[in-house]
């Protein structure tokens, strides 16, 4: 059974750093890309970042580029999200999600499993 | 970035109603459009991938259609457990983007 479990959230002050973890189980972790998505309180979903199955490629939303870094340790089946220079507007529930791809007219990715989320609150 | 415009933003309906939620992309995204359901305090869960493919275990009253820029999620006969928020998601290019959500409420 596929499981993704986020951890590392908490209350931090503006300008500080935090590292989130996404621990995976129940599948061959090294075969899948992982995305991070966040949801501010009462708001919609915002895609943040992706890391490919082997870590060879990463991409970020403009809102976090240069401040957040995604990495993975395939030996431990964990993806990390290093968040630096945190701002009040980074307050949100952070989810990791597994990337799955189906072949139709072209490769069509989607998020088939999500973690339960971890809450990050940035406040002085 | 590709903008996703989802409508309506909220909808009141009754059990047994047929409901359609639409999503429009600011540029063509082929069929790289997915739909998720989210209930309060829970993570989103996948309903439809690649515009029209029903995720395993999702009831057949859910269906999706469209391609290019215009897409729709249809719930053929609303059940009590369907009252939730629905999001479309384009995975055609990064940054991936989501619609703003449709909150489906009981009338």
Interface residues (C-beta under 8 A of the other chain):
Chain A: X35 X44 X45 X46 X47 X50 X59 X60 X61 X62 X95 X100 X102 X104 X105 X106 X108 X109 X110 X111 X112 X114 X115 X116 X117
Chain B: X1 X30 X31 X32 X34 X36 X38 X42 X43 X44 X45 X46 X49 X50 X51 X53 X55 X87 X89 X91 X94 X95 X96 X97 X98 X99 X100 X101
